[in-house]
Amino acid sequence: MESHALHGDGIYYESGDKLCVSLYTPSTAEWKSAGVKLEVATDMPIRETATIKVTPQSPKRFTLALRRPFWAGNGFSIKVNGSAIKALDPASSFVEIARTWEAADTVELVIPKTFRKEALAGNPNRLALMWGPLVLAGDLGPALTFQQAREPKPEVPVLVASAQSVANWLKPVAGKPGVFRTTGVGLKREIDFIPFYQLPRRRYAVYWDMYTAAEWTKREAEYRTREEKQKKLEAATIGFAQPGQMQAERDSNQQGEGSSPVQVENRFGRTATKWFSFDIPVDPAHPTTLIVTYSNENRGPSACDVLVDGRKIGEQTGLRRSPEQEILFFDVEYRIPADLVADKKKVTVRWESANGRSTPSVFGIRIVRSDVER
């Protein structure tokens, strides 16, 4: 919260007879040692102009240095009292204007924003879209209802356009400054991109998987296979519980001792130094299997017994992930004996710490039919 007090820091700098304007934001500055006042008015960041009014107490010679951002595109220009500055320093530098300034001198800047892609470290196909200094977020639709928020989230669409310039397929929406719409990037429906800070309470994505057409041809089969597998799994599911989310845990009668929620890679889970349990629906008319989602991201060496209605049906151990290892999630299946679900609508699944260690973190609990393909 202390950062808000620093928002004005770094707009202006002084060095000898030089005054630098680093950020174009509505503001005023009083350069007391030189007897000069500055006032900046701008329609940025959505639009692209800024005006600086220079007011010295008396005519004063000094250098006004104006930042030319690296993201500024073609058309960057500066005018002093209506006259264009012809010799402009390159992007990522300051344009220095040395002259004798008089009251009411005015500097006008045009700072066009360009698109660019910024990839995640180690994954060039997953990237964010930038428009000048702004992060663009893709609008994925209305906010989820409470019930929808508890269901598996839909995958973020894939963009098939990595070999193209962003400007080729992301176009301005007429009458909506700062809003852009995709075109021709392999989507089932076009998506609007909006500066992240302006996006209302809606679902969104900032990082996107992006491929060339050739790359996507190879990847598409993997996506479709994964989607089909998920559909079959959901069709075979009798009961599901999501650890780590308050209402979902209440609905499943979560109990425990020495237990606490965890969050890894934006996935919710639960662990315990002693034990925790959930009540999960069953169907005695079909053979059943318990599927538990674990991760290699544990707080230390872990071990537990897995029990259904007090009977041990399996166990799980884990080690602390070393820094060079990627964080992974994986499923472990435990067959549930038929007599444990006979004449029951629900069973209590419990994780008990073993060997003096905490339980592994659990990120998903699912009881499924064993007699259907999944």
C-alpha positions as CSV (number, residue, x, y, z in Angstrom):
1,M,0.0,0.0,0.0
2,E,2.9,2.3,0.5
3,S,3.5,2.4,-3.2
4,H,0.7,4.9,-3.8
5,A,2.8,7.5,-2.0
6,L,5.5,7.0,-4.7
7,H,3.4,7.5,-7.8
8,G,4.8,11.0,-8.2
9,D,8.4,9.8,-7.9
10,G,10.3,9.6,-11.2
11,I,8.2,12.0,-13.3
12,Y,10.8,14.7,-13.3
13,Y,14.6,14.8,-12.7
14,E,17.1,17.7,-12.6
15,S,20.8,17.7,-13.4
16,G,22.6,21.0,-13.5
17,D,20.9,23.2,-16.1
18,K,18.8,20.2,-17.4
19,L,15.3,19.3,-16.5
20,C,14.1,15.8,-17.6
21,V,10.5,14.8,-18.1
22,S,10.4,11.0,-17.8
23,L,6.7,10.3,-17.4
24,Y,3.9,12.0,-19.3
25,T,1.2,12.2,-16.7
26,P,-1.1,15.1,-15.7
27,S,1.1,17.0,-13.2
28,T,2.8,20.2,-12.3
29,A,6.4,20.8,-11.2
30,E,8.2,23.7,-9.6
31,W,11.9,23.7,-10.4
32,K,12.8,26.1,-7.6
33,S,16.5,26.4,-8.2
34,A,15.9,27.6,-11.7
35,G,12.8,29.5,-11.1
36,V,10.8,27.5,-13.6
37,K,7.3,25.9,-13.5
38,L,6.1,23.1,-15.7
39,E,2.6,21.9,-16.3
40,V,1.9,18.7,-18.2
41,A,-1.5,17.9,-19.7
42,T,-2.1,14.7,-21.6
43,D,-4.8,12.3,-22.9
44,M,-2.4,9.3,-22.4
45,P,-2.3,6.4,-21.9
46,I,-5.2,5.6,-24.1
47,R,-4.5,8.4,-26.6
48,E,-1.1,9.7,-27.7
49,T,-0.6,13.4,-27.1
50,A,1.0,15.4,-24.3
51,T,1.4,19.2,-23.9
52,I,3.9,20.8,-21.6
53,K,3.6,24.5,-20.6
54,V,6.9,26.1,-19.6
55,T,6.7,29.1,-17.3
56,P,10.0,30.6,-16.1
57,Q,10.0,33.6,-13.8
58,S,12.0,35.4,-16.4
59,P,13.6,34.3,-19.7
60,K,15.8,31.4,-18.8
61,R,18.2,29.3,-20.9
62,F,18.2,25.6,-19.9
63,T,17.8,22.2,-21.5
64,L,14.4,20.4,-21.4
65,A,15.0,16.7,-21.9
66,L,11.9,14.7,-23.0
67,R,11.9,10.9,-22.9
68,R,11.3,9.1,-26.2
69,P,10.0,5.6,-25.0
70,F,11.3,2.5,-26.7
71,W,7.6,1.5,-27.4
72,A,6.9,4.8,-29.3
73,G,6.2,4.0,-32.9
74,N,6.5,5.9,-36.2
75,G,5.0,9.4,-36.0
76,F,6.7,10.4,-32.7
77,S,7.1,14.2,-32.9
78,I,7.8,17.2,-30.8
79,K,6.8,20.8,-31.5
80,V,7.9,23.9,-29.6
81,N,5.4,26.8,-30.1
82,G,4.1,25.0,-33.2
83,S,7.5,24.5,-34.8
84,A,8.6,20.9,-35.2
85,I,11.9,19.6,-33.8
86,K,13.6,18.0,-36.8
87,A,16.6,16.3,-35.2
88,L,15.1,13.8,-32.8
89,D,17.1,11.4,-30.7
90,P,16.3,7.7,-31.2
91,A,13.9,5.6,-29.1
92,S,15.0,4.7,-25.5
93,S,16.6,8.1,-25.1
94,F,15.9,11.7,-24.2
95,V,15.3,14.4,-26.8
96,E,17.2,17.4,-25.5
97,I,15.9,20.9,-26.3
98,A,18.4,23.7,-25.3
99,R,17.0,27.2,-25.7
100,T,16.0,30.3,-23.9
101,W,12.6,29.6,-22.5
102,E,10.0,32.3,-22.0
103,A,6.7,32.4,-20.2
104,A,3.9,30.6,-22.0
105,D,6.2,28.5,-24.2
106,T,4.4,25.3,-25.1
107,V,5.8,21.9,-26.1
108,E,3.5,19.4,-27.9
109,L,4.3,15.7,-28.2
110,V,2.8,12.9,-30.2
111,I,3.7,9.5,-28.8
112,P,2.1,6.7,-30.9
113,K,1.9,3.3,-29.2
114,T,3.0,0.1,-30.9
115,F,2.1,-3.5,-30.4
116,R,4.6,-6.1,-29.2
117,K,4.7,-9.6,-27.7
118,E,6.3,-10.4,-24.4
119,A,6.9,-14.2,-23.9
120,L,7.3,-16.0,-20.7
121,A,10.8,-17.0,-19.8
122,G,11.5,-20.5,-21.2
123,N,8.2,-20.7,-23.2
124,P,8.3,-18.5,-26.4
125,N,4.8,-19.8,-27.4
126,R,3.1,-18.3,-24.2
127,L,3.0,-14.6,-24.3
128,A,1.3,-11.4,-23.3
129,L,0.3,-8.6,-25.7
130,M,1.5,-5.1,-25.0
131,W,0.3,-1.8,-26.5
132,G,2.9,0.8,-25.7
133,P,3.3,0.6,-21.9
134,L,-0.1,-1.1,-21.4
135,V,-0.8,-4.8,-20.9
136,L,-3.8,-5.9,-23.0
137,A,-6.2,-8.5,-21.5
138,G,-8.5,-10.6,-23.6
139,D,-12.2,-10.3,-22.6
140,L,-13.5,-13.9,-22.2
141,G,-17.0,-13.0,-21.2
142,P,-19.2,-12.2,-18.1
143,A,-18.0,-13.0,-14.6
144,L,-18.8,-16.5,-13.5
145,T,-21.7,-17.2,-11.2
146,F,-20.9,-18.7,-7.8
147,Q,-21.9,-22.1,-9.1
148,Q,-19.9,-21.8,-12.3
149,A,-16.8,-20.7,-10.3
150,R,-16.7,-24.0,-8.6
151,E,-16.7,-26.0,-11.9
152,P,-13.6,-26.7,-14.1
153,K,-12.6,-23.6,-15.9
154,P,-12.7,-23.5,-19.7
155,E,-9.3,-23.4,-21.5
156,V,-8.1,-20.1,-22.7
157,P,-8.3,-20.0,-26.6
158,V,-5.2,-20.5,-28.6
159,L,-4.0,-17.9,-31.1
160,V,-2.6,-19.1,-34.4
161,A,-0.6,-16.1,-35.6
162,S,2.9,-16.1,-34.0
163,A,4.7,-15.5,-37.3
164,Q,2.7,-12.3,-38.0
165,S,2.9,-8.8,-36.6
166,V,0.3,-8.2,-34.0
167,A,-1.0,-5.2,-36.0
168,N,-1.9,-7.6,-38.8
169,W,-4.6,-9.4,-36.8
170,L,-5.5,-7.1,-33.8
171,K,-7.6,-4.2,-35.1
172,P,-9.1,-1.1,-33.4
173,V,-12.8,-1.2,-32.6
174,A,-14.5,1.9,-34.0
175,G,-15.8,4.3,-31.4
176,K,-14.0,2.5,-28.6
177,P,-10.5,4.0,-28.0
178,G,-8.1,1.4,-26.6
179,V,-10.3,-1.6,-27.5
180,F,-9.0,-4.0,-30.2
181,R,-10.5,-7.1,-31.8
182,T,-8.9,-10.2,-33.2
183,T,-9.3,-11.2,-36.8
184,G,-8.1,-14.3,-38.6
185,V,-6.2,-16.0,-35.8
186,G,-8.0,-19.4,-35.7
187,L,-10.6,-18.5,-33.0
188,K,-14.2,-19.9,-32.9
189,R,-15.2,-16.3,-32.0
190,E,-13.3,-13.1,-32.1
191,I,-12.0,-11.6,-28.8
192,D,-11.8,-8.0,-27.7
193,F,-8.5,-6.9,-26.0
194,I,-8.7,-4.1,-23.5
195,P,-6.0,-2.4,-21.4
196,F,-5.9,-4.6,-18.3
197,Y,-6.4,-1.7,-15.9
198,Q,-9.7,-0.8,-17.6
199,L,-11.2,-4.3,-17.7
200,P,-14.4,-4.5,-15.5
201,R,-15.3,-7.5,-13.5
202,R,-15.2,-10.0,-16.3
203,R,-13.3,-13.2,-17.1
204,Y,-10.0,-12.4,-18.9
205,A,-6.6,-13.8,-19.9
206,V,-3.3,-12.0,-20.1
207,Y,-1.0,-14.9,-21.3
208,W,-1.9,-16.7,-24.5
209,D,-0.6,-19.8,-26.2
210,M,0.4,-18.7,-29.7
211,Y,1.5,-20.8,-32.6
212,T,2.2,-20.6,-36.3
213,A,-0.2,-22.6,-38.5
214,A,2.3,-25.4,-38.9
215,E,3.0,-25.6,-35.1
216,W,-0.7,-25.6,-34.3
217,T,-1.4,-28.5,-36.7
218,K,1.0,-30.6,-34.6
219,R,-0.4,-29.3,-31.3
220,E,-4.1,-29.4,-32.1
221,A,-4.3,-33.2,-31.8
222,E,-2.8,-33.0,-28.3
223,Y,-5.4,-30.3,-27.3
224,R,-8.3,-32.3,-28.7
225,T,-7.1,-35.5,-27.0
226,R,-6.9,-33.7,-23.7
227,E,-10.3,-32.2,-24.2
228,E,-11.8,-35.6,-25.0
229,K,-10.2,-37.2,-22.0
230,Q,-11.5,-34.5,-19.7
231,K,-15.1,-35.0,-21.1
232,K,-14.9,-38.7,-20.5
233,L,-13.6,-38.2,-17.0
234,E,-16.4,-35.8,-16.1
235,A,-19.0,-38.2,-17.6
236,A,-17.6,-41.0,-15.3
237,T,-17.5,-38.7,-12.2
238,I,-19.9,-39.6,-9.4
239,G,-18.6,-37.0,-6.9
240,F,-16.0,-34.3,-6.9
241,A,-14.5,-32.0,-4.1
242,Q,-12.2,-29.0,-4.5
243,P,-9.9,-28.6,-1.5
244,G,-8.8,-25.1,-0.5
245,Q,-11.9,-23.2,-1.4
246,M,-14.2,-22.3,1.4
247,Q,-17.7,-22.9,0.0
248,A,-16.7,-26.1,-1.9
249,E,-15.1,-27.5,1.3
250,R,-18.2,-26.7,3.3
251,D,-20.4,-28.5,0.8
252,S,-18.1,-31.5,1.2
253,N,-18.1,-31.3,5.0
254,Q,-14.3,-30.8,5.2
255,Q,-12.9,-31.7,8.6
256,G,-9.4,-31.9,9.9
257,E,-6.8,-31.4,12.6
258,G,-3.6,-29.4,11.9
259,S,-4.9,-28.8,8.4
260,S,-4.5,-25.7,6.3
261,P,-5.2,-24.6,2.7
262,V,-2.4,-24.2,0.1
263,Q,-2.2,-22.6,-3.3
264,V,0.3,-23.6,-6.0
265,E,0.3,-22.2,-9.5
266,N,-3.1,-20.7,-8.9
267,R,-4.5,-24.1,-8.0
268,F,-6.1,-24.5,-4.6
269,G,-5.4,-27.5,-2.2
270,R,-5.1,-28.6,1.3
271,T,-2.5,-30.3,3.5
272,A,-2.2,-31.3,7.2
273,T,0.3,-32.1,9.9
274,K,-2.3,-34.6,11.3
275,W,-5.3,-35.3,9.1
276,F,-8.2,-33.9,6.9
277,S,-11.2,-35.5,5.3
278,F,-14.0,-34.8,2.8
279,D,-17.4,-36.5,2.3
280,I,-17.8,-37.5,-1.4
281,P,-20.9,-39.0,-3.1
282,V,-20.8,-42.6,-4.3
283,D,-23.0,-44.9,-6.4
284,P,-23.1,-48.5,-5.0
285,A,-24.5,-49.8,-8.3
286,H,-21.1,-49.4,-10.0
287,P,-17.5,-50.2,-9.2
288,T,-15.7,-47.1,-8.1
289,T,-12.2,-45.5,-8.1
290,L,-10.8,-42.6,-6.1
291,I,-8.7,-40.2,-8.1
292,V,-6.6,-37.7,-6.2
293,T,-4.6,-34.9,-7.7
294,Y,-1.2,-34.3,-6.0
295,S,1.8,-32.1,-6.8
296,N,5.5,-32.3,-6.5
297,E,5.4,-28.9,-4.8
298,N,5.4,-30.0,-1.1
299,R,6.6,-28.1,2.0
300,G,9.0,-30.9,2.8
301,P,9.1,-34.7,2.7
302,S,5.5,-35.9,3.1
303,A,3.7,-39.2,3.7
304,C,0.1,-40.2,4.4
305,D,-2.4,-43.1,4.5
306,V,-5.6,-42.7,2.4
307,L,-8.7,-44.1,4.1
308,V,-12.3,-44.5,3.1
309,D,-14.8,-44.7,6.0
310,G,-11.9,-45.6,8.3
311,R,-10.3,-48.4,6.1
312,K,-6.9,-47.8,4.5
313,I,-7.1,-48.2,0.7
314,G,-3.7,-46.7,-0.2
315,E,-0.8,-44.4,0.7
316,Q,1.1,-41.6,-0.8
317,T,4.6,-40.1,-0.2
318,G,6.3,-37.1,-1.6
319,L,9.6,-35.2,-1.5
320,R,10.3,-31.5,-1.6
321,R,10.8,-30.3,-5.2
322,S,14.3,-29.1,-6.0
323,P,14.6,-25.6,-7.5
324,E,15.6,-26.9,-11.0
325,Q,12.5,-29.1,-11.2
326,E,9.3,-27.9,-12.9
327,I,6.1,-27.8,-10.8
328,L,3.9,-30.7,-11.8
329,F,0.4,-31.9,-10.9
330,F,-0.4,-35.6,-11.2
331,D,-3.3,-38.0,-10.5
332,V,-3.1,-41.1,-8.4
333,E,-5.9,-43.8,-8.5
334,Y,-7.1,-45.9,-5.6
335,R,-9.6,-48.7,-6.1
336,I,-12.5,-48.6,-3.6
337,P,-13.6,-52.1,-2.4
338,A,-17.3,-52.7,-3.3
339,D,-18.3,-53.4,0.3
340,L,-17.1,-49.9,1.4
341,V,-19.8,-48.2,-0.8
342,A,-22.6,-50.8,-0.4
343,D,-25.9,-49.2,0.5
344,K,-24.2,-45.7,0.9
345,K,-24.8,-42.4,-0.8
346,K,-21.5,-40.8,0.6
347,V,-18.2,-42.0,2.0
348,T,-15.6,-40.1,4.0
349,V,-12.2,-39.9,2.4
350,R,-9.4,-39.1,4.8
351,W,-5.7,-38.4,4.6
352,E,-3.7,-39.2,7.7
353,S,-0.1,-38.1,8.2
354,A,2.3,-41.0,8.4
355,N,5.9,-41.5,9.6
356,G,5.8,-38.2,11.5
357,R,5.5,-36.2,8.2
358,S,2.8,-33.9,6.9
359,T,0.4,-35.1,4.3
360,P,1.1,-34.3,0.6
361,S,-1.0,-31.4,-0.6
362,V,-4.2,-32.5,-2.3
363,F,-5.6,-30.4,-5.2
364,G,-8.6,-32.4,-6.4
365,I,-10.7,-35.3,-5.1
366,R,-12.8,-37.3,-7.5
367,I,-14.8,-40.6,-7.2
368,V,-15.5,-42.1,-10.6
369,R,-17.1,-45.2,-12.1
370,S,-14.6,-47.9,-12.9
371,D,-16.8,-49.6,-15.5
372,V,-16.7,-46.9,-18.1
373,E,-14.0,-45.7,-20.4
374,R,-12.2,-42.5,-19.3
